[in-house]
Amino acid sequence: MIRISQLKLPITHTKAQLEKKIAKVLKNPGNSFTYEIKKQSLDCRHKNDKIFVYTVDVTIRDEQKLAKKVNNNNIMLTKEKPYEFPSPGETPLLHSPVIVGSGPAGLFCGWYLAKAGYCPIILERGEEAEKRQKTVENFWKNGVLDPESNVQFGEGGAGTFSDGKLNTLVKDPYGRNHEVLKRFVAAGAPEEIIYQQKPHLGTDVLVGIVEKMRHEIEEMGGKFCFRSKVTDLIFENNALKEIEINNDKRIPAQVCVLAPGHSARDTFELFYRKNILDLPKNFWLKQHRETKHKQNNKPDTIHRDPLHNFKLISLFALPNFFASIHAL
């Protein structure tokens, strides 16, 4: 497979023009080929000349010979490495693994565990996506807040009501990001999110995608429990034994995956009381520095410095108890 980067075309270009550009760069217009767009970004540096910049993977005969012949730094041989699900453990589980939270982390964890035959139980303090949408709309319209099901809590996570942004700065040597986007497409998302530089899904689309993923998890043996807030974790001999829900019901559990998002402060307080988290929560802090200054004897104006990004990521675990918590 040949990867071509820095393919530049006007934003009004057609599919035929992209294919013609590929053939021209390869200097092999007579040979048939197939291609896949790997990345599309928009270059707006020139106001009157906005362009799309592509990276594409091309399958064609005599790839190695052709790549040497072209002698272009933007052309290289590549081999696609598909995502591989980790090998399962060898210790049998007496109980289904429990996932706390049904945001992106919880949903995908549940989907892949269900696919692997583990029949996970997903606990969500909020409502199903469709009911949650109505609850949120009622809050925006009438100011009635449901503390357990709102913009922050409920199926799909907080991103459900923030235009479903899908970009990440996390390096991805294992192909997980691409796999996630492919799974979204399989659930009904537009195919172009796979290669757009900063893909996103609107709330109206995302709700349906989340619901479809839930149904797929259920069909593979998983179970969702909505309006099910984790209120206690019961340990025995430093190992998880049970999970308490809504200060009432208890379910047995050997393995628990924490995916509560970044706003479940009461849940984090529970983890703190149980001495589960002894490290700071992962964070992403965006900071603007603002200073006052004078320009040409004009009144004081506010100057905003460029954006500063800070990011910390860590993974920590107790026996049979795993946490990977991200605040974005």
C-alpha positions as CSV (number, residue, x, y, z in Angstrom):
1,M,0.0,0.0,0.0
2,I,1.3,3.5,-0.8
3,R,0.5,6.5,1.4
4,I,0.4,9.9,-0.2
5,S,0.3,13.0,2.0
6,Q,-0.1,16.7,1.2
7,L,-2.6,16.2,-1.6
8,K,-4.0,19.7,-2.0
9,L,-7.3,20.5,-3.8
10,P,-9.8,23.4,-3.8
11,I,-12.7,23.0,-1.4
12,T,-15.1,22.7,-4.3
13,H,-13.2,19.8,-5.9
14,T,-15.0,16.6,-7.0
15,K,-14.2,13.0,-6.4
16,A,-13.0,12.7,-10.0
17,Q,-10.5,15.5,-9.4
18,L,-9.1,13.8,-6.3
19,E,-8.6,10.6,-8.3
20,K,-6.9,12.5,-11.1
21,K,-4.6,14.2,-8.6
22,I,-3.6,10.8,-7.1
23,A,-2.8,9.4,-10.6
24,K,-0.8,12.5,-11.5
25,V,1.3,12.3,-8.3
26,L,2.0,8.6,-8.8
27,K,3.0,9.4,-12.4
28,N,1.0,6.4,-13.6
29,P,-2.2,7.5,-15.1
30,G,-2.9,4.4,-17.1
31,N,-2.8,1.9,-14.2
32,S,-6.0,1.3,-12.2
33,F,-6.0,1.7,-8.4
34,T,-8.2,1.9,-5.4
35,Y,-7.7,4.4,-2.5
36,E,-8.9,5.2,1.0
37,I,-8.9,8.7,2.5
38,K,-7.1,8.6,5.8
39,K,-7.1,12.2,6.7
40,Q,-8.8,15.4,5.5
41,S,-7.9,18.8,6.9
42,L,-8.9,22.4,5.9
43,D,-6.2,24.9,5.2
44,C,-7.5,28.5,5.7
45,R,-4.3,30.3,6.0
46,H,-5.0,32.2,2.7
47,K,-8.3,34.0,2.9
48,N,-9.1,33.7,-0.9
49,D,-7.6,30.3,-1.4
50,K,-9.0,27.8,1.1
51,I,-8.0,24.2,0.3
52,F,-8.5,20.7,1.5
53,V,-5.3,18.7,2.3
54,Y,-5.6,14.9,2.0
55,T,-3.6,11.9,3.1
56,V,-4.7,8.8,1.1
57,D,-3.7,5.1,1.0
58,V,-3.5,3.7,-2.5
59,T,-3.6,0.1,-3.5
60,I,-2.0,-0.4,-6.9
61,R,0.2,-3.0,-8.8
62,D,3.9,-2.9,-8.4
63,E,3.7,-0.6,-5.4
64,Q,7.4,-0.9,-4.3
65,K,8.7,-0.3,-7.8
66,L,6.3,2.6,-8.2
67,A,7.3,4.2,-4.9
68,K,11.0,4.2,-5.8
69,K,10.3,5.5,-9.3
70,V,8.3,8.6,-8.0
71,N,11.0,9.7,-5.5
72,N,8.7,12.0,-3.5
73,N,9.0,12.7,0.2
74,N,5.2,12.8,0.5
75,I,4.9,9.2,-0.9
76,M,5.8,6.2,1.2
77,L,5.0,2.5,1.5
78,T,2.8,1.6,4.4
79,K,1.1,-1.4,5.9
80,E,-2.2,-1.0,7.7
81,K,-2.4,-2.5,11.1
82,P,-5.9,-3.2,12.2
83,Y,-6.9,-2.9,15.9
84,E,-6.6,-6.1,17.8
85,F,-8.7,-6.8,20.9
86,P,-6.4,-7.7,23.9
87,S,-6.2,-11.4,24.7
88,P,-8.6,-12.5,27.5
89,G,-7.4,-13.6,30.9
90,E,-7.3,-17.2,32.1
91,T,-9.1,-16.8,35.4
92,P,-12.8,-17.6,35.2
93,L,-15.2,-14.9,36.5
94,L,-17.9,-15.9,38.8
95,H,-19.9,-12.7,38.1
96,S,-20.3,-10.4,35.1
97,P,-17.9,-7.5,35.0
98,V,-19.5,-4.2,36.1
99,I,-19.0,-0.9,34.3
100,V,-19.9,2.3,36.1
101,G,-21.0,5.0,33.6
102,S,-22.4,4.8,30.0
103,G,-20.4,7.7,28.4
104,P,-18.0,6.9,25.6
105,A,-15.6,5.0,27.8
106,G,-18.4,2.9,29.4
107,L,-20.2,2.3,26.1
108,F,-17.1,1.1,24.2
109,C,-15.9,-1.0,27.1
110,G,-19.3,-2.6,27.3
111,W,-19.5,-3.2,23.6
112,Y,-16.1,-5.0,23.4
113,L,-16.6,-7.0,26.6
114,A,-20.0,-8.1,25.3
115,K,-18.5,-9.0,21.9
116,A,-15.9,-11.1,23.8
117,G,-18.7,-12.9,25.6
118,Y,-18.3,-11.4,29.1
119,C,-22.0,-10.2,29.4
120,P,-21.1,-6.9,31.2
121,I,-23.5,-5.0,33.4
122,I,-23.5,-1.2,32.8
123,L,-24.6,1.0,35.6
124,E,-25.8,4.5,34.7
125,R,-27.1,7.0,37.2
126,G,-29.0,8.9,34.5
127,E,-31.6,8.0,31.9
128,E,-31.6,6.4,28.5
129,A,-30.5,8.9,25.8
130,E,-34.0,9.6,24.4
131,K,-35.6,10.2,27.9
132,R,-32.5,12.2,28.9
133,Q,-32.9,14.4,25.9
134,K,-36.4,15.3,26.9
135,T,-35.3,15.9,30.5
136,V,-32.5,18.3,29.4
137,E,-34.9,20.1,27.0
138,N,-37.3,20.6,30.0
139,F,-34.5,22.1,32.0
140,W,-33.5,24.5,29.3
141,K,-37.1,25.5,28.8
142,N,-38.5,25.5,32.3
143,G,-35.4,25.4,34.6
144,V,-36.4,22.1,36.2
145,L,-33.1,20.3,37.0
146,D,-32.9,16.5,37.5
147,P,-29.7,16.1,39.6
148,E,-29.2,12.6,38.3
149,S,-30.1,12.9,34.6
150,N,-29.0,16.1,32.9
151,V,-26.4,17.6,30.6
152,Q,-23.6,15.9,32.6
153,F,-25.2,12.5,33.6
154,G,-27.0,10.0,31.4
155,E,-26.5,7.6,28.5
156,G,-23.9,8.9,26.1
157,G,-22.1,11.1,28.6
158,A,-21.6,14.9,28.7
159,G,-20.4,15.0,25.1
160,T,-23.9,14.1,23.9
161,F,-24.9,17.7,24.4
162,S,-21.6,19.4,23.3
163,D,-22.0,18.6,19.6
164,G,-20.3,15.2,20.0
165,K,-16.7,16.2,19.4
166,L,-14.6,13.2,18.5
167,N,-11.0,14.5,18.2
168,T,-8.3,13.6,20.6
169,L,-4.6,14.4,21.1
170,V,-3.8,11.0,22.5
171,K,-1.2,9.1,20.3
172,D,-2.7,6.0,18.8
173,P,-0.1,3.4,17.8
174,Y,-2.7,0.5,18.3
175,G,-5.4,1.9,16.0
176,R,-7.9,2.4,18.8
177,N,-9.1,5.9,17.7
178,H,-9.7,4.6,14.2
179,E,-11.6,1.6,15.5
180,V,-13.8,3.8,17.6
181,L,-14.7,6.0,14.6
182,K,-15.4,2.9,12.5
183,R,-17.7,1.6,15.3
184,F,-19.6,5.0,15.2
185,V,-20.0,4.7,11.5
186,A,-21.3,1.1,11.8
187,A,-23.9,2.5,14.3
188,G,-25.1,5.2,11.8
189,A,-22.6,8.0,11.8
190,P,-21.5,9.6,8.5
191,E,-18.5,7.8,7.0
192,E,-16.4,11.0,6.6
193,I,-15.8,11.2,10.4
194,I,-13.2,8.5,9.9
195,Y,-10.8,10.8,8.0
196,Q,-11.8,14.3,9.0
197,Q,-9.2,16.1,11.0
198,K,-11.7,17.2,13.7
199,P,-14.7,15.1,13.3
200,H,-17.9,15.7,15.3
201,L,-21.5,14.5,15.5
202,G,-24.5,16.6,16.2
203,T,-26.6,15.8,19.3
204,D,-29.5,14.8,17.1
205,V,-27.4,12.1,15.4
206,L,-25.4,11.0,18.4
207,V,-28.5,10.1,20.4
208,G,-29.6,7.5,17.8
209,I,-26.0,6.2,17.6
210,V,-25.8,5.7,21.3
211,E,-29.1,3.9,21.4
212,K,-28.1,1.5,18.6
213,M,-24.9,0.7,20.4
214,R,-26.9,-0.1,23.6
215,H,-29.1,-2.4,21.6
216,E,-26.1,-4.2,20.1
217,I,-24.6,-4.6,23.6
218,E,-27.9,-6.1,24.9
219,E,-28.1,-8.5,21.9
220,M,-24.6,-9.7,22.7
221,G,-25.6,-10.5,26.3
222,G,-24.9,-7.2,28.1
223,K,-27.3,-5.5,30.5
224,F,-28.0,-1.8,31.2
225,C,-29.3,-0.5,34.5
226,F,-30.4,3.1,34.3
227,R,-31.2,5.3,37.3
228,S,-28.6,3.2,39.1
229,K,-26.2,5.3,41.0
230,V,-23.2,3.6,42.7
231,T,-23.4,4.5,46.4
232,D,-20.9,2.1,47.9
233,L,-18.2,-0.4,47.1
234,I,-17.8,-3.4,49.4
235,F,-14.4,-5.0,49.7
236,E,-13.3,-8.2,51.4
237,N,-9.6,-9.0,51.9
238,N,-8.7,-6.0,49.7
239,A,-10.7,-7.4,46.8
240,L,-14.0,-6.1,45.4
241,K,-17.0,-8.2,46.6
242,E,-20.2,-6.2,46.0
243,I,-21.5,-2.9,44.5
244,E,-24.2,-1.0,46.2
245,I,-26.8,0.8,44.0
246,N,-29.0,3.7,45.2
247,N,-28.2,3.1,48.9
248,D,-30.3,-0.1,48.6
249,K,-29.6,-2.9,46.2
250,R,-26.3,-4.8,46.1
251,I,-24.9,-6.8,43.3
252,P,-21.9,-9.2,43.4
253,A,-18.9,-8.1,41.4
254,Q,-15.3,-9.3,41.0
255,V,-14.3,-6.8,38.3
256,C,-15.4,-3.2,38.1
257,V,-14.5,-0.6,35.4
258,L,-14.9,3.0,36.5
259,A,-16.0,5.3,33.7
260,P,-18.0,8.0,35.6
261,G,-16.8,11.0,33.5
262,H,-15.4,14.1,35.1
263,S,-18.5,15.6,36.9
264,A,-19.5,12.8,39.3
265,R,-18.0,14.5,42.3
266,D,-20.0,12.5,44.8
267,T,-18.7,9.3,43.2
268,F,-15.1,10.6,43.4
269,E,-15.8,11.4,47.1
270,L,-16.8,7.7,47.5
271,F,-13.6,6.6,45.8
272,Y,-11.6,8.8,48.1
273,R,-13.3,7.5,51.3
274,K,-12.6,4.0,50.1
275,N,-8.9,4.9,49.5
276,I,-9.3,3.7,45.9
277,L,-7.8,6.9,44.3
278,D,-4.5,8.0,45.7
279,L,-3.5,9.9,42.6
280,P,-4.8,13.2,41.2
281,K,-7.6,12.9,38.7
282,N,-6.5,13.1,35.1
283,F,-7.2,16.6,33.8
284,W,-7.0,18.9,30.8
285,L,-6.7,22.6,31.8
286,K,-7.1,25.3,29.2
287,Q,-5.8,28.6,30.5
288,H,-5.9,32.1,29.0
289,R,-3.7,34.8,30.4
290,E,-5.2,38.2,30.1
291,T,-3.3,41.4,30.5
292,K,-4.3,45.1,30.1
293,H,-2.2,47.3,27.9
294,K,-2.5,50.5,26.0
295,Q,-2.4,50.8,22.2
296,N,-1.7,54.2,20.6
297,N,-3.0,56.1,23.6
298,K,-6.4,54.4,23.4
299,P,-8.3,53.2,26.5
300,D,-7.1,50.1,28.2
301,T,-7.8,47.0,26.2
302,I,-7.7,43.3,27.0
303,H,-5.0,41.3,25.4
304,R,-5.5,37.5,25.3
305,D,-2.3,35.4,25.0
306,P,-2.4,32.2,22.9
307,L,-4.0,29.2,24.4
308,H,-2.0,27.1,26.8
309,N,-2.8,23.4,27.1
310,F,-1.8,21.1,30.0
311,K,-2.5,17.4,30.1
312,L,-1.9,14.6,32.5
313,I,-2.8,11.0,31.9
314,S,-2.3,8.0,34.3
315,L,-3.6,4.5,34.7
316,F,-3.9,3.0,38.1
317,A,-5.5,-0.2,39.5
318,L,-6.3,-2.2,42.6
319,P,-6.8,-6.0,42.5
320,N,-9.7,-6.6,40.1
321,F,-10.6,-2.9,40.1
322,F,-9.6,-0.7,37.3
323,A,-9.9,3.1,36.8
324,S,-9.2,5.1,33.7
325,I,-10.8,8.5,34.3
326,H,-10.6,11.4,31.9
327,A,-11.7,15.0,32.4
328,L,-11.9,17.0,29.1
